[in-house]
Amino acid sequence: MNVNQIERIIKCKCEEYVERWKNEGKRYISVPCWDNIYAEGNSSPIEQQCCLKEVLKRLHNENPEFPSSIPELPINILRKLPVYLSKTLEIQVNKDHYDFWEWSERVFMNPEIRLKILRDLEQIREVLQILFRTVRATSLNTLGMGSKMILATPLAYICFEAILRYLCSDYVDETGKAKQNFRLKIKNRNVKEEKGKYITLVPLLRTFDQLVLKELTAEEFKNNIVRLNEVIEEVWGKGGKDWIDVLGEWRNNFLHGINTWIPRAFGIVTNYICLIFWRFVPDDYKGKF
């Protein structure tokens, strides 16, 4: 079984998962619409037939050469998985997200792998660990599951902004100030960012998009970023918002207390972090420590 075949199956099943929940979901739970609902862990025949956790196990039983679980997937698939699991987040947090986030944490934090990005960003290690433990929690005692969203969203954005500054280090220093003068395109105009100016999340994302991505020679990583951005726009970019508008609005509305009911933000940002970190896992990674 080659990597392309595995990816086609994963893509197909994630798309089927979303479509079936939209068409059949009211048989299993009462949901007026999926746009603003926080859903997690609802089990149905769709989970048995479409969730990767079950699909991989079933295919492995039919063909032992097929990976039996998310941790056994080849690294090129694990690097793309945040794209497909962001699609299924349109519906809910499910067992696939738990498995992927748990395995990602184990790999990223493993001292034998010693990811360069995490060595350079040692100051966020503890926050990152707390984030992964929060998003994987299946119970938060008397607080209820909605509290996962409230707790994980600021943790995810803390890590995400630090990671973006690291990736944009040619333009922005570790405190968030511009190292040099540069221009960003916003809609149909050019905006000058001056040396010493503090670069907040939205211009930081535009710096990453317009100045950093184009300089990358790692085409696979660049393509995965673009595909994830497309998913964000397709699902949540209502009213012509691009992916930067979506991520920036979620962050600002939540952290400024304008709107704390943002069901998808923590999962999407966690997936974005995973996509970036998997890029730094060595190509010879074999899934075992």
Buried (B, 14 or more C-beta within 10 A) or exposed (E): EEEEEBBEBBBEBBBBBBEBBBEEBEEBEEBEEBEEEBBBEBEBEBBEBBBBBBBBBEBBEEEEEBBBBBBBBBBBBBBBBBBBBBBBBBBBBBBBBBBBBBBBBEBBBEEEBEBEBBEEBEEBBEBBBBBBBBBBBEEBEEEEBEBBBBBBBBBBBBBBBBBBBBBBEEBBEEEBBBBEEBEBEEEEEEEEBEEEBEBEBBBBBBBBBBBBBEEEEEEEBBEBBEBBBEBBBEBBBEEEBBBBBBBBBBBBBBBEEEEEEBBBBBBBBBBBBBBBBBBBBEEEBEBEE
